[in-house]
Amino acid sequence: MKPFTFKSVLNIGVILAAIVFLLPTFFNCWPHKKINLGLDLQGGMHLVLEVQNIKAVEAEVERTIQEIKKQLRTEGVKHLGISRLNDNSILAKFADGNDKSGFETVLSKNFGNLVAHKPQIDNNIVSYKLALSEEDTENLKKMATAQALETIRNRIDEFGVSEPDIRIQGKNRILIQLPGIQDPERAKDLIGKTAQLTFQLVDDDADVNAAINGTPPVGDEILYQTKYNPGSGIPVKTAFLINKRILLDGSLLTNARVEFDQFQQPQIGIEFNRKGARVFDHITGENIHKRLAIVLDKTVYSAPVIQDRIAGGKARITGHFTLNEAKDLAIALRAGSLPAPVKIIEERTVGPTLGADSIRTGLISMVIGGFLVILFMIIYYKNAGLIADLALIVNIILIGGGLAAFQATLTLPGIAGIILTIGMAVDANVIIYERIREEIRKGKTALAAVHSGFDRAALTILDANVTTLIAALVLYQFGTGPIKGFAVTLCLGIVASLFTALVLSKSIFNFVLKNKPSKKLSI
Amino acid sequence: MQLIKSDINIDFIGKHNIAYALSIILILLSIGSLIIHKGPNYGIDFVGGTIIQIKFSEQVPVDKIRTGLSDIGFNDASVQNFGHNQDNEFLIRTSNLAMTDKGLSQSITDAVKASTGIAPEIRRVEMVGPQVGKDLRNKALLAIFYSLLFITIYISGRFELKWILSGVMAGSLMTAVYFLSVFNFSMAILITAALVITLALFWILRLKYAMGAIVALLHDVLITIGIFSILNLDFSLPIIAALLTIIGYSLNDTIIVFDRIRENIKGAKTTDSLPLLFNKSINETLSRTILTSVTTLVVLFALYFLGGEIIHNFAFAMIIGILIGTYSSIFVASPIVLIAHKR
């Protein structure tokens, strides 16, 4: 007999490889790939955000309207109202004659990308319906999602989370996984903040209260400022009539950081780049004695009266921030605003203590379940049971090694998958052993019985495992998070048990039978 | 040691009428319960909603928690003990989604602390929006459908060598389901229709083994879902995982029997009657069928009793599925193949 057959080398090689991959999980050694724990085991937050990218389209349409108006002003063309309709098209009205032709020139010269419908004429008023092209709209939406992803990634990086997983899912969804996060609420606030900072003028010519009860004047909107009563802490809302025109926004920021006022109250100091500083200089110079509102996500933070032209491009956002709120807001402003608001449509947060409990109960049931199966096999199949038990232990090592080698994630359902595999791995041995017993009853010798037992059972075992493998692969394809973890351990378990039953156990049997003089089988 | 005598000979095929009656009763009960309860008792994974798991350091009356929650407008919230009584753990469940965006955990901690006097530890928050729930439901149905289909292709390929026939059939079914799903058909109706067509095609194309297998699998899945519905247990994502595993695993037993049937038919003299052959095959493999299920059930019971509350329902679904699956591979799958053989 050759000392090293191909099979024995294969057996030992596979087992050694699995052990090498499994070791770093317990000790700090090569190849430094630990088994990843899922969020449900180590604690953490899983979020799915929906980017409301239709809002980015809305914003673009509003911007286009402002552009058209500006262009018309410079060309001296008068309009009778240009507004955004609910389906994100633009309705522009002109008096027939010079204004009409003037508009058409502007349209063809500067806004060729807009799709224009045939104008309608009614009482000498010409109405145009304009829209962004389908392609532009789709691009805007796609860009909004991509940009939101980038912004959120920057924010999370600054917030400081180790190994976050952030990716686009489908058309307008963003999947975020933050393992081991300490303060999920705060992270959620930071991620979800649109952080759209704008500087807009307060319209002091019209009456706010009349606007609240009726409709605001054309070009204005009602926004609120929330202040807290210093004594009782009850929030008080103050309404402002704000001109819709955005004079300056947060895109020209270079820096935002937390500062403190003379009462040690946190506030955020912002700095603009050179272009921003020039715009700021310009608007403050032109609007002295008017009120300039600092608006963040449609909420007024302050609306100071402009006393003088402000050069240098520095401003402050004051409000009743806690230190953490101020820090997070500064991060959000630095990382940039989201191009469209996001909505949390799925959240799964697991605290670290629950994760630890899950690991404990999972391991306990694994050990107890495994022990019972091992005991059963020894009682039922005696020495042959021992071989099956050895195969079972190797099986678990292989699954662990596989998890580490493929950098798969172990989840709570994944542990359940391993436990299930313990039950299923010995199935293969049961099928073989029953067959061997049958062959022995037919009067075959031990060696012949073992051979035909393995040969005849092999195909059955393969068939039976392939069907489970199919189900597990489908599950992997369709499942998310923890369920995927289950599919992974199940697949690994099936492959491992095919190996342990059909290759490893058989080799052990051959080895034992060749070295045993009595040729009587303990099964 | 031997639990089942090697010379055992039970007349399974002869008793198939009793088995059919039992199966039909179970299926009718399942469908009845599903109709009364208007479908499975979907957890938040499939209909959307919020669950929050909280733990107290000492005993707290449930009423107090409820009072605290209704103070912040969670009137529809249900509060249940979670796990063992001495754990002082509770599961709050609400269809309210509005508050999850802003400081939900904090407001619940504050409210419950105000009403009970003890600050709870928030251990788990799960919120699923209605659209996500719908997506997951469709995905789950598709997963069940695809795994049934793939498995039956494999069975007809391996047992009847009709790879191409079953492959083409499955391919056209998948394409049909895909295109129809684009047109916003209800996924549940679509897949039910697809399965009925699959069964009819198996019958017409005489794919006997595949038909026996798929009938047995549908039987197992339907009854497992039915038992969950009767016991009013939550139907969540892990249960889908359990169902798929049952689909894959309950077939193990069926395949063991099928394999033996095929082997016995090959070696049979023409004089042997088919029912006798089938019965012989089932009996010969009986100890295997039972033992493999027993070892799996052993670990599942360990998981059920010791694995903790989160995995509880999953383990339960698996236990039910394995029991039903073992029963169906003896009493349902083979008799169906026999019927198809007799055509």
Interface residues (C-beta under 8 A of the other chain):
Chain A: D40 V48 E50 P184 E185 K188 D189 G192 K343 I344 I345 E346 E347 R348 T349 V350 G351 T353 L354 D357 S358 T361 G362 I364 S365 M366 I368 G369 G370 L372 V373 F376 M377 I379 Y380 Y381 K382 L412 P413 A416 I419 L420 I422 G423 M424 V426 D427 V430 I431 E434 R437 E438 R441 L459 T460 D463 A464 N465 V466 T467 T468 L469 I470 A471 A472 V474 L475 Q477 F478 G479 T480 P482 I483 F486 A487 L490
Chain B: M1 L3 S6 Q53 K55 T100 D101 K102 G103 L104 S105 Q106 E121 I122 R123 R124 V125 E126 M127 V128 G129 Q131 V132 L136 K139 A140 L142 A143 Y146 S147 F150 I151 Y154 I155 R158 L237 P238 I240 A241 L244 T245 I247 G248 Y249 L251 N252 I255 I256 D259 E284 T285 S287 R288 L291 T292 V294 T295 T296 L297 V298 V299 L300 F301 A302 L303 F305 L306 G307 G308 I310 I311 F314 A315 M318
